[in-house]
């Protein structure tokens, strides 16, 4: 068998020559599709209404208690509670007085 010589030639290009020969821009074969952001306030409340009874009442995360705690960070919920507390105390005191008055009436009716 005769040996055959193969000659390989290497051609080197400088970077400015490569830039002229190669398209370095990113191209796609399809037109880009606009991404629609579905995270809206309307969508949040739609999901909230849909999942309302599935959400646990209590819990550190993912619960109604958590939602109330987070929302109260933005509102004066604690201040509102402080404003209401004297009224709740008065209602409690009036209930106690009513209970005592009813007990006195019951005792008077029982003795009479």
MIGU-335772 format. One record per residue (C-alpha): y, z, x; residue in one letter; residue number from 1. Coordinates in steps of 0.1 Angstrom, whole numbers. Layout:
! residues N
(rec (Y; Z; X); A; NUM),
...
//
This chain:
! residues 112
(rec (0; 0; 0); X; 1),
(rec (33; -9; 12); X; 2),
(rec (60; 16; 11); X; 3),
(rec (90; 5; -8); X; 4),
(rec (124; 20; 0); X; 5),
(rec (147; 29; -28); X; 6),
(rec (183; 33; -20); X; 7),
(rec (204; 58; -40); X; 8),
(rec (241; 57; -40); X; 9),
(rec (263; 85; -51); X; 10),
(rec (297; 79; -64); X; 11),
(rec (322; 108; -63); X; 12),
(rec (353; 109; -86); X; 13),
(rec (384; 129; -81); X; 14),
(rec (395; 151; -111); X; 15),
(rec (424; 129; -120); X; 16),
(rec (399; 99; -121); X; 17),
(rec (375; 120; -143); X; 18),
(rec (403; 127; -167); X; 19),
(rec (410; 90; -171); X; 20),
(rec (373; 83; -177); X; 21),
(rec (361; 112; -199); X; 22),
(rec (375; 123; -232); X; 23),
(rec (378; 161; -230); X; 24),
(rec (391; 166; -265); X; 25),
(rec (368; 183; -290); X; 26),
(rec (357; 159; -317); X; 27),
(rec (335; 164; -348); X; 28),
(rec (315; 140; -368); X; 29),
(rec (326; 155; -401); X; 30),
(rec (360; 163; -415); X; 31),
(rec (369; 200; -412); X; 32),
(rec (365; 219; -444); X; 33),
(rec (393; 243; -453); X; 34),
(rec (381; 279; -455); X; 35),
(rec (392; 295; -487); X; 36),
(rec (397; 333; -485); X; 37),
(rec (381; 348; -515); X; 38),
(rec (392; 384; -506); X; 39),
(rec (418; 389; -532); X; 40),
(rec (429; 419; -552); X; 41),
(rec (416; 402; -584); X; 42),
(rec (382; 397; -568); X; 43),
(rec (382; 434; -557); X; 44),
(rec (388; 446; -592); X; 45),
(rec (363; 421; -607); X; 46),
(rec (336; 435; -584); X; 47),
(rec (347; 471; -590); X; 48),
(rec (344; 466; -628); X; 49),
(rec (310; 449; -623); X; 50),
(rec (296; 476; -600); X; 51),
(rec (314; 506; -615); X; 52),
(rec (283; 524; -628); X; 53),
(rec (263; 515; -597); X; 54),
(rec (287; 533; -574); X; 55),
(rec (276; 569; -566); X; 56),
(rec (300; 595; -579); X; 57),
(rec (300; 617; -548); X; 58),
(rec (295; 609; -511); X; 59),
(rec (313; 605; -478); X; 60),
(rec (313; 567; -480); X; 61),
(rec (309; 541; -507); X; 62),
(rec (314; 564; -536); X; 63),
(rec (340; 571; -563); X; 64),
(rec (349; 603; -545); X; 65),
(rec (356; 582; -513); X; 66),
(rec (377; 557; -532); X; 67),
(rec (398; 585; -548); X; 68),
(rec (402; 601; -514); X; 69),
(rec (413; 568; -498); X; 70),
(rec (436; 559; -526); X; 71),
(rec (452; 593; -526); X; 72),
(rec (463; 587; -490); X; 73),
(rec (487; 561; -504); X; 74),
(rec (499; 581; -534); X; 75),
(rec (513; 616; -540); X; 76),
(rec (480; 626; -557); X; 77),
(rec (481; 660; -540); X; 78),
(rec (518; 665; -550); X; 79),
(rec (510; 656; -586); X; 80),
(rec (482; 681; -586); X; 81),
(rec (506; 708; -572); X; 82),
(rec (530; 699; -600); X; 83),
(rec (503; 703; -626); X; 84),
(rec (487; 735; -613); X; 85),
(rec (513; 758; -629); X; 86),
(rec (507; 742; -663); X; 87),
(rec (469; 745; -659); X; 88),
(rec (474; 782; -650); X; 89),
(rec (495; 787; -682); X; 90),
(rec (469; 769; -703); X; 91),
(rec (443; 792; -688); X; 92),
(rec (464; 823; -696); X; 93),
(rec (470; 811; -732); X; 94),
(rec (433; 805; -737); X; 95),
(rec (426; 840; -725); X; 96),
(rec (452; 854; -749); X; 97),
(rec (437; 834; -777); X; 98),
(rec (402; 847; -769); X; 99),
(rec (415; 883; -769); X; 100),
(rec (433; 877; -803); X; 101),
(rec (401; 862; -818); X; 102),
(rec (381; 891; -806); X; 103),
(rec (406; 916; -822); X; 104),
(rec (404; 896; -855); X; 105),
(rec (366; 896; -854); X; 106),
(rec (366; 934; -848); X; 107),
(rec (391; 939; -877); X; 108),
(rec (370; 918; -900); X; 109),
(rec (338; 935; -889); X; 110),
(rec (353; 970; -895); X; 111),
(rec (369; 961; -928); X; 112),
//
